[in-house]
C-alpha cells in the first residue's frame, strides 16, 4: 500500500490462538516499526501506545504519523503467550509534491 508523506496510517494486527485458530485478545502486544532510515522502535499495549479495537476480538492497531520521512516503513505485531505473531508488513510512503505558486 502506498501513502503520501504526512498521512496518518492505521497499522493493524489480528491475533489468533495457535491451538484453536480463533481470534483472541493477548495480554501484551508489542509493535515494532522500522522507519525508512532503518531505525526500529517498539510500542506496547501496556504503555497505551498500541490500542485494542474493542469492537473486534483480536484486532489491535497503532496510528503511524508518516510526516518524518518518505520511503518503505516496515512493521510487525507480536504478543506474549499462545497467540500468532503477525508477519512483517510494509507500507510505502512517497514524498509530497512541492506546491507551485
C-alpha positions as CSV (number, residue, x, y, z in Angstrom):
1,X,0.0,0.0,0.0
2,X,1.3,3.5,-0.8
3,X,0.6,6.8,1.0
4,X,1.6,10.4,0.7
5,X,4.1,11.7,3.3
6,X,2.2,13.3,6.2
7,X,-0.6,10.8,6.1
8,X,-1.8,9.2,9.4
9,X,-1.8,5.4,8.7
10,X,-3.6,2.9,10.9
11,X,-1.4,-0.2,11.2
12,X,-3.4,-3.3,12.2
13,X,-2.6,-6.6,13.7
14,X,-5.0,-9.6,14.1
15,X,-4.3,-12.2,16.7
16,X,-5.5,-15.8,16.8
17,X,-5.0,-18.6,19.3
18,X,-2.3,-21.1,18.0
19,X,-4.3,-24.1,19.1
20,X,-7.9,-23.2,18.0
21,X,-7.2,-20.5,15.3
22,X,-9.9,-18.4,17.0
23,X,-9.5,-14.6,17.4
24,X,-8.0,-13.8,20.9
25,X,-7.0,-10.6,22.8
26,X,-3.5,-11.1,24.1
27,X,-2.5,-9.7,27.4
28,X,0.5,-7.9,25.9
29,X,1.0,-6.7,22.4
30,X,4.3,-5.4,21.0
31,X,4.6,-3.5,17.8
32,X,8.0,-2.9,16.2
33,X,8.2,-0.3,13.5
34,X,11.3,0.3,11.3
35,X,11.4,3.7,9.5
36,X,12.9,4.1,6.1
37,X,16.3,5.0,7.6
38,X,16.4,1.6,9.3
39,X,15.7,2.8,12.9
40,X,13.4,0.4,14.8
41,X,11.2,1.5,17.6
42,X,8.9,-0.7,19.8
43,X,5.5,0.3,21.0
44,X,3.3,-1.6,23.5
45,X,-0.2,-2.1,24.7
46,X,0.8,-1.8,28.3
47,X,2.3,1.7,27.6
48,X,-1.0,2.7,25.9
49,X,0.7,3.2,22.6
50,X,-0.9,0.2,20.8
51,X,-4.7,0.2,21.0
52,X,-7.2,-2.7,21.2
53,X,-10.2,-2.4,18.9
54,X,-13.0,-3.0,21.4
55,X,-15.4,-4.0,18.6
56,X,-13.3,-6.8,17.1
57,X,-11.7,-9.6,19.2
58,X,-8.0,-10.0,18.4
59,X,-7.7,-6.7,16.4
60,X,-5.1,-4.2,17.6
61,X,-3.8,-1.0,15.9
62,X,-1.4,1.9,16.0
63,X,-1.7,5.2,14.1
64,X,1.6,6.0,12.4
65,X,2.4,9.6,11.5
66,X,4.4,9.4,8.2
67,X,5.4,13.1,8.4
68,X,9.0,12.4,9.4
69,X,10.2,10.7,6.2
70,X,9.2,9.0,3.0
71,X,10.2,5.5,1.8
72,X,9.4,2.0,2.9
73,X,8.2,1.6,6.6
74,X,8.1,-2.0,8.0
75,X,6.1,-3.2,11.0
76,X,5.4,-6.3,12.9
77,X,2.9,-7.0,15.7
78,X,3.7,-9.8,18.2
79,X,2.4,-10.9,21.6
80,X,3.4,-12.9,24.6
81,X,1.5,-16.2,25.2
82,X,-0.2,-18.6,22.9
83,X,-1.1,-16.2,20.0
84,X,0.2,-16.0,16.5
85,X,2.8,-13.4,15.5
86,X,1.5,-11.2,12.8
87,X,4.1,-11.3,10.0
88,X,6.2,-8.4,8.9
89,X,4.3,-6.0,6.7
90,X,5.4,-2.9,4.8
91,X,3.8,0.4,3.6
92,X,5.4,2.7,1.1
93,X,5.3,6.5,1.7
94,X,6.0,8.7,-1.2
95,X,7.1,12.4,-0.9
96,X,4.5,15.1,-1.2
97,X,4.8,17.1,-4.4
98,X,6.0,20.6,-3.9
99,X,3.4,23.3,-4.3
100,X,3.9,25.7,-7.2
101,X,3.0,29.4,-6.8
